[in-house]
Amino acid sequence: MSDSAMMIPCQQCAALNRVPSARLVDNPVCGRCRHALFVGKPAILEEGDFDRKALAGDLPVLVDFWAPWCGPCVNMAPHFTEATRQLEPQVRLAKVDTEAQQGLGGRFQIRSIPTLILFVGGREIARQSGGMSSSQIVQWTRQQLGRH
């Protein structure tokens, strides 16, 4: 990760965008598709774009692996959205529906849901299972990033 610029994947077209670190808070847009790079809500990831949108680039990514039939997952959803508003643009938050994206659930060995996985530099650095409030999500994420 560079102090002067970061590579940020667009959640719309997956293009990598070089954004000066000091300009992350200035609502940057994708140079290819002009879509906002940060929209204040979690990105939705699928098997076909997971690596390009979650693991590429310099930004830490917190992924919520969930399913629509899971009560704790549904209850945590608004908290995860609120955490997005608090953590962006320093951290990208995203969701993977393990019912629809079973390959990703298997790839990351998701055994219970909801499960949060924090990726930095394309690698998993931390994992937490179970429902959390927005303040717990923010605190846990910042604590994990402080360790790495």
N, C-alpha and C positions, 0 to 999 in steps of 0.2 A: 504494500500500500504506500503510495507516494504522498508526501506532505503537500505537494503542489497540485496534483490532479488525481482523480480516481476514474477507473473504468466502470461505468454503470450500464447494465443491460436494460434495454427498454422492455417493459412488460407487454407491450403491444406487438412489436415486430422482432424482438430479440437482438437488435443491433446494439453493439457496444458503443457507448458514448463517453468521450473524455470530458470530465467535468472538473474544473478547479475546485479543490476542497472548500475553499472559502465561498464558493457560489452554490453549494448544495442547497442552501436555504432560500435561494432565489427562484424557486420553481422552474428548474431546468426542463427543457423539452428535448425529445429525441431529434437528432440531426437528420435522420432518415424519414420518419413518419410524422414528426411534429407532435406526437403524443406526449403528455406530461410524464416525466420520469417518476414522480411521486404524486399519488392521488388521494392519500389519506385513508386508504382502505387496503386490506390485504390483496395481493395478487393471487390469481387462481392458476395453479400449475398443473400440467398434464404430462404424461409420459413422454410425448414427442418434443416437449420444449423445456423439460425440467433442467437438464444440464446447461442449456444456453441461458436460461433466465434465472436459475438459482445458484449454480455453481461457478459460472463465469463472472468475471469482474472482481472488483476490490471490496465491494460492500458486504458486510456480514448479513446473512439471511437467516431469519427465524421462520421455520416451517411448522405449521400446525397440521398434523396428520389426523384426520377425523372421518366420520361417516354420518350421513343424515339420519340414520336410525338410532344413533347413540345420544341418549339424553344428556349426559355430561358435556358432550361435544356441542350440542345445540345450545346448552346453557352458557358455555364458555364463549361462543361466537361473538356476542356483542362486546365482551371484555377484550377479546383479541383485536377487534376493530378499534376499540379505544386505545389499546396499547400501540397500535399502528400509528395513531395520531401523535402519541407521545415519543415514539422511538424514531420515526422518520425525520430527517433523511439519513441519520447515522446508521440505521439498520433497516433492511427491507423485510417486511413481513409477508408471508404467503401461506396459502392453504392448499392441501392435497386431499381430495375426497378419495379415501382408500377403497370405497365401494366401487367407484367408477374407474379408479386408477390402481387396480390391484397389483400391477407389476411394480409400481413404486412402493407400495406397502411391503411387498416381498423383498424388493431390493434393499430396503432399509430395515428389514426385519422388525416391522411394527407388530408387536404382540398385544398391545392394549391401546385403546384410544380414549380420550385424546392423548397424543404424544407430540411434544414439541422437540424439534431438533434444531440446534444452532450450528450453522455452517460458517466458517471463516476460511477464505482462500480456497474454496471448493472442498474443504474437509470438514467432517463432523467434529465439533469440539465439545458438545454437551447435549444431553438428552434428559427430558423430564416427562413423566407420564402423569395423567390425572388433571382434572379441571383446576383452573386458577382464575383469580380475579385479575383485572387489568393491572392493578398496582403490583400484584405478585409476579405477573408476566414481565413487567418492566424491570422490577427489582432483580428477578432471576437472570434476565438477559444481561443487564448491566454488570451484575456480579460475575457472570461467566466470561464476559468480554474483558473484564478487569484482570482475570486470571491468565489471559492469553495475549 
